[in-house]
Amino acid sequence: MQVKLHEVLRAVEDNLLGEAMSSVRALVSREFFDKLISHPKTEEAYKFYAATGAQPRREDMRRSFPFAGIVFEEYSGTVTLSTNASERLVPASEGIAFHLGTMDTFTTFGGPANLLEAANTMGLPLYARQHLDEKGRRIDLMTEASILPINKRPRIAIRPHTSN
């Protein structure tokens, strides 16, 4: 199992293209996390992890459990589709491993605000306006941000999965 996890780490490192990172985190499905925790090598790791002050037999370890150089976190986020059906963001028995701590992997672009005066202009990170009410007694504040975060190196995001 550790060989497979090292393959994930190497894939992330190879796709950094020379940039440094601080760590790797994996958001995994419930099924993936349960299989990871029930694996004999993981149970052995629990003993050593408990020696550092964590108490996996008492605490809910789904939030953060480091193993083989990756911090695993159970993730059960869903979205509602236009058909009113819900879909899991991380499919069953899969996960997504990604790096943390890089300087030039992610960027964010701002889009124009939903205002006539902002049409066909370069977007800003944030728009803020103030409107005086008709009697001059208060000011209403309106803010808007139309941001688009971009991963400039999408191959760094690795999809680990369980084989059984």
N, C-alpha and C positions, 0 to 999 in steps of 0.2 A: 504494500500500500504506500509506503513512504517513497518508493521509486516513482509511482504515479504522481504523487504530490510534488516531488522534486522536478518532474517534467513540467508541471504547471508553473512552478517558480522559474524554471529555465526559459519557458516560453515567454513569460512576462519580461524577464531580463533581456532576452534576445531582441524583443520588439521595442525596448526602450531606446534603441539606436544611440547608445552612448550617454544617455541622461541617467542621473542617479535617482534612486527612490529610497524611501525610508522603510516601507513594509508592504506586505501583501495581505489583503482582506478578501474573504470569500463570503458572499451572501448565498446561502444554500436553502433548498426546500426542506420541509419537515422530514420527508422521506430520506433525503440525503443525510441530514443531520443525525437521524436515528440510526442509520446504517453506520455512520462514522463513529458514533458513540458506542455502539454495540460491538465494534471490531475489537478483537483481542489486543492488538497493539495500542489502540486508543485507551482501552481500559487500563493498560499498564501505564500509559502517560498520565491518566487521572491520578494515580498514586503519587507521581512526582509533582504534578500540578498542585495537589493537596498540600505537599510539603512546603510550598511557597506561601501558604496562608489561605488559599482558596479551598472551599469545602464543597466539592462537586456532589457529594451524597446529600448535602443539605440545600445548597443553593441552586437556582435555576441557571444552568450553564449555557442555555441557548443564546444568551445575549453576547457572549464572547468566550471562545475557547481556543487558545493557541495550540497548534499541533503541526509539527514538521515544517515550521517556518511560515505557516499561514494562520491567520486568525479567522476562525470559522464563526459565522453568526447565522442562526436560523432566521429566515426572512419569509413572511407569509403575506406580503402585500398583494392586493388585487386591484383591478380597475373595472369599472362598469362600462361595457360597450354600448354602442348606439342601439343595439337590439335588447338592451336591459339585461343581457347575460353578463356574468362576471368572469374575468380571466385572471389567472395567477401571473404575476410578473416574473416569477421564477418557476418554471415547470417542475412537475414531480420528478424526483430523483436527479435533479440537475442543480447547478449553481452558476454563479458568475464570480470569477476571481479577478481582482484589479489591484493596481498599485496605489500607494499613497505617498505623498511627499515629493512629487516631481515639480519642476519649475515651468516647463514649457509644453505640457501635454494637453492641458485644457485651456480653452479661451471662451469668452462670452461676448456675444454681439448684442447690441441693443437695436430694437426695431422702432420705427416711428410710432408716435402715440396715435390714438384714435381721435384725431382732431383734424379739421380741414387744413389748418395752417401747417400741419406736420406731414401732409401728403407729399410723396415724392421727395422727401428729404432724408438725410442720413439720420439714423436712429441714435438716440441718447440712452444712457443706462437708466435714467429716471426722469420723468416729467412731473412737475408740481405746479399747480395753479391755485390761485385764491380768487374767490368770488364774493363780493360784497352783496348782502341781501338788499332787497328793494327799499327797506326802511333805514338802512345804514346802521343796524344794531349788531350785526355779527358777520363773521367772515367764514365761509365754507372753504375747506381745503380739499383739493382733488389731486390725487397722485396716481401715476400709472407707470408700469414698467413692462415692456414687451421684450423680454430677454430670451436669447437662445444660446444655451451652453453647448459647446462643441468639443468632442474628443478628437484631437488632431492625429492621434495614433490609435485607431480602433482595434488594431490587432493585439493591443496590450490586454484587452478584456478577454479572458479565457473562459470557456464554458466547461467546467469539469462535470462529470456525470458518473453515476454508479453503474457498475457493470451487471448487477443482478437485481 
